[in-house]
């Protein structure tokens, strides 16, 4: 049960929400992390449930972008036909996220706001240059996810501000991706190391755009721009994948913790970057 | 303090009760309406013993605040549709149930699978049940029970 006194209140509208937030409290959507935190003694006294707010629901698609509402679940995201077709690495990240029961409740916005160094959807969102739409009582701003997470569990959100939407920008081309997560088990596991590769290829098979992001091996998710440059305008080959492996190994800043050692994480980061790229090489 | 009026559809019937806004959905099911088929195996969403359907999708009821189920539809193991009874029988036949604590959760996760895929292969079954842990059986007989039940339900 709860170690500290908690209570949950429901916000019916965005206007409601900002009034409630002003009085204090933490945002509750899927609750799959915050409720667990509260049970372990985290100082979460009042939780404000946003799942009843209609403006925060759903996934909207335009020719230029996909807009994922704050209360869209991981299941909603991974089953959406446009996301499946154009953002495969994000779908693969969702595939290895916790469990079906948790995916049905957990939200992308919660995974982001929680800002764990091992948040499974984060490397995929970084590799797709996702942009976050933030809203306060009388403020509105867009922040690229790369700038949003500052440190473990620390984001740019100011008091009274929430994530209302996650934007994925669409582009033309052949969208391919791979996502590899190293965990103690095949499911219900927190990541030891993970990589997302999101690439768009031209009709000739060369890479037009690529994002490579690693998670759980640094205080925040990291991109590998030096490795990404290797592939622009070229085909993904085993030789280039090997070079990317070396770049990954020297870029990560892992720690020892209950799940793994810095040494293992450093070595396996290189391995999974190489492996993820090789998977895309064979589909050429 | 029980000062929140919760109204929901529970196993097909409308139910209204006064609850404490600190209650989880699991607390509500077990202690307010005495439906003890859903179990608290871990309390933090890592075992699936508290699995129930919330608005048509499975969830860990230990990680849902009861107020979030206001106006919702909840189905517990006690409300298992007749059509899925073969899952219960198969669990006993194959030896997929030993102490039985995990069984209600496994059955509901299997229902979620069979509702989408009436002819699952072994990989489908393992993936669908990946949010449920068992400390007794070693899983094989549980998977066999789901396979057997799927055949019978088809």
Boltz contact constraints between the chains, C-beta under 6 A:
constraints:
  - contact:
      token1: [A, 6]
      token2: [B, 22]
      max_distance: 6.0
  - contact:
      token1: [A, 7]
      token2: [B, 21]
      max_distance: 6.0
  - contact:
      token1: [A, 7]
      token2: [B, 22]
      max_distance: 6.0
  - contact:
      token1: [A, 8]
      token2: [B, 21]
      max_distance: 6.0
  - contact:
      token1: [A, 8]
      token2: [B, 65]
      max_distance: 6.0
  - contact:
      token1: [A, 8]
      token2: [B, 67]
      max_distance: 6.0
  - contact:
      token1: [A, 10]
      token2: [B, 67]
      max_distance: 6.0
  - contact:
      token1: [A, 31]
      token2: [B, 63]
      max_distance: 6.0
  - contact:
      token1: [A, 32]
      token2: [B, 45]
      max_distance: 6.0
  - contact:
      token1: [A, 32]
      token2: [B, 63]
      max_distance: 6.0
  - contact:
      token1: [A, 35]
      token2: [B, 63]
      max_distance: 6.0
  - contact:
      token1: [A, 36]
      token2: [B, 44]
      max_distance: 6.0
  - contact:
      token1: [A, 39]
      token2: [B, 43]
      max_distance: 6.0
  - contact:
      token1: [A, 49]
      token2: [B, 68]
      max_distance: 6.0
  - contact:
      token1: [A, 99]
      token2: [B, 130]
      max_distance: 6.0
  - contact:
      token1: [A, 99]
      token2: [B, 131]
      max_distance: 6.0
  - contact:
      token1: [A, 100]
      token2: [B, 131]
      max_distance: 6.0
  - contact:
      token1: [A, 101]
      token2: [B, 48]
      max_distance: 6.0
  - contact:
      token1: [A, 101]
      token2: [B, 51]
      max_distance: 6.0
  - contact:
      token1: [A, 101]
      token2: [B, 58]
      max_distance: 6.0
  - contact:
      token1: [A, 101]
      token2: [B, 59]
      max_distance: 6.0
  - contact:
      token1: [A, 101]
      token2: [B, 60]
      max_distance: 6.0
  - contact:
      token1: [A, 101]
      token2: [B, 131]
      max_distance: 6.0
  - contact:
      token1: [A, 102]
      token2: [B, 45]
      max_distance: 6.0
  - contact:
      token1: [A, 104]
      token2: [B, 57]
      max_distance: 6.0
  - contact:
      token1: [A, 104]
      token2: [B, 59]
      max_distance: 6.0
  - contact:
      token1: [A, 105]
      token2: [B, 59]
      max_distance: 6.0
  - contact:
      token1: [A, 187]
      token2: [B, 130]
      max_distance: 6.0
  - contact:
      token1: [A, 188]
      token2: [B, 46]
      max_distance: 6.0
